[in-house]
Amino acid sequence: CMLLAPKEWSGLTTASKANYIRMMLFMKDIEQADQMDKRNYANDFNVFALLRNVKRMVQATGISQRAFGKQVLGMDELSTSEVMMRTTKEWKEMTSSEREPFLKMFKWLQAMLIQPKVR
């Protein structure tokens, strides 16, 4: 995984370069979003569907859960696992601090789906 064992740019494959660019664009969007007021999503925001989609995207991109947690959520491996595997609360039952990783996941997933493929 490129996050755990970084290489020189010239040593990356085209696919790795595309993933790196997507990740950097995503991190830029996260920083900008954090500076803006956080949205108050509707009480019916489906965290379980979000988790399914994020897990699929993480698997499809080959990013390890550890790297995803560290780079995207800012969490250690255990905390990431707890959020991704043991979430039982619905959105409306969560506190604002419990909602934060889901907002980051949502923004990451949007960025991954929206970014054009780099050739």
Disulfide bonds with the S-S distance in Angstrom:
none
